[in-house]
Amino acid sequence: MIVGRAHTEKHGHVRGDEDGAPVVRDGAAPCVVAFHGFTGTTTEIRPVLDALAEAGFAVHAPLLTGHGTHPGKLQDVTFDEMVADMEKELDVARARHEHVVIAGFSLGSLVAIELAARRPAGLLGLVLLGNALTLSPAVGAALGLIDRRGWKLPDWYLLKLWSADVRDPVQAKRITGYDRDPLRAALEVYRAGMRVRGRLGQVECPTLILHGARDRVCPAANVALAASGLGSRDVRARIYAKSAHLVAADHDRSEVAEAVTSFVGTLARPLSPQPPVDP
């Protein structure tokens, strides 16, 4: 069901059981700067953030621009505005920890790719979770038609039929996010996916790509699309059979958290102090 601004101003809200506030944890370098998905919060990636913090790594996970407050705040946020704001968050982490790994889920993966393509100093690696280079065929076709025709969308919002694309019912209640999708903002996600595909070749750092096989939002074929386009020679990928779009929070979340933590640990090894060499 599609509703307008008046309904959204009165009824639009953040739903879910868990606090979706930004997550900042001090720890060892590299600091993992992590971005959540469209209309979501940090709850979508919390199991990975917690595992990294428990392993001793610093974590910096802000809310994307227009998120965590009211769905009307997201409607007209552009991808460029979001990237600019998240680049400031990345700079904060780099100033404190020098070395960083950028991670992103869904829309956050597009922000992560764009920032990694700029090759900031101190960047050691990139993690893509449920990447949004393309959207599901039906959604992609509809938004693609609107984009090609140059139609201007009204201030409309699509009410969500379910809280999140996650197979685990316990996690579905836990995940916090908006109760509706701002349609102009959704079109911005589609356009960002097309734009960022052209930036993959500029990403030269080691990259980990993880995706749920049951993803109904972003096809699992996005794994191969990302891997084949990246400029990096070190690309690792895995598709998790039991998980849907929220791969970091679904049935395979423990394995996903372990994979990300292991990847970051590998990148951190050259940063560890080396024992002195006897003369």
Rosetta blueprint (number, residue, H / E / L):
1 M L
2 I E
3 V E
4 G L
5 R H
6 A H
7 H H
8 T H
9 E H
10 K H
11 H H
12 G L
13 H L
14 V E
15 R E
16 G L
17 D L
18 E L
19 D L
20 G L
21 A L
22 P L
23 V E
24 V E
25 R E
26 D L
27 G L
28 A E
29 A E
30 P E
31 C E
32 V E
33 V E
34 A E
35 F E
36 H L
37 G L
38 F L
39 T L
40 G L
41 T L
42 T H
43 T H
44 E H
45 I H
46 R H
47 P H
48 V H
49 L H
50 D H
51 A H
52 L H
53 A H
54 E H
55 A L
56 G L
57 F E
58 A E
59 V E
60 H E
61 A E
62 P L
63 L L
64 L L
65 T L
66 G L
67 H L
68 G L
69 T L
70 H L
71 P H
72 G H
73 K H
74 L L
75 Q L
76 D L
77 V L
78 T L
79 F H
80 D H
81 E H
82 M H
83 V H
84 A H
85 D H
86 M H
87 E H
88 K H
89 E H
90 L H
91 D H
92 V H
93 A H
94 R H
95 A H
96 R H
97 H H
98 E L
99 H L
100 V E
101 V E
102 I E
103 A E
104 G E
105 F E
106 S L
107 L H
108 G H
109 S H
110 L H
111 V H
112 A H
113 I H
114 E H
115 L H
116 A H
117 A H
118 R L
119 R L
120 P L
121 A L
122 G L
123 L E
124 L E
125 G E
126 L E
127 V E
128 L E
129 L E
130 G L
131 N L
132 A L
133 L L
134 T L
135 L L
136 S L
137 P H
138 A H
139 V H
140 G H
141 A H
142 A H
143 L H
144 G H
145 L H
146 I H
147 D H
148 R H
149 R H
150 G L
151 W L
152 K L
153 L L
154 P L
155 D L
156 W L
157 Y E
158 L E
159 L E
160 K L
161 L L
162 W L
163 S L
164 A L
165 D L
166 V L
167 R L
168 D L
169 P H
170 V H
171 Q H
172 A H
173 K H
174 R H
175 I L
176 T L
177 G E
178 Y E
179 D L
180 R E
181 D E
182 P E
183 L H
184 R H
185 A H
186 A H
187 L H
188 E H
189 V H
190 Y H
191 R H
192 A H
193 G H
194 M H
195 R H
196 V H
197 R H
198 G L
199 R L
200 L H
201 G H
202 Q H
203 V L
204 E L
205 C L
206 P L
207 T E
208 L E
209 I E
210 L E
211 H E
212 G E
213 A L
214 R L
215 D L
216 R L
217 V L
218 C L
219 P L
220 A L
221 A L
222 N H
223 V H
224 A H
225 L H
226 A H
227 A H
228 S H
229 G H
230 L L
231 G L
232 S L
233 R L
234 D L
235 V E
236 R E
237 A E
238 R E
239 I E
240 Y E
241 A L
242 K L
243 S L
244 A L
245 H L
246 L L
247 V L
248 A L
249 A L
250 D L
251 H L
252 D L
253 R H
254 S H
255 E H
256 V H
257 A H
258 E H
259 A H
260 V H
261 T H
262 S H
263 F H
264 V H
265 G H
266 T H
267 L H
268 A H
269 R H
270 P H
271 L H
272 S L
273 P L
274 Q L
275 P L
276 P L
277 V L
278 D L
279 P L
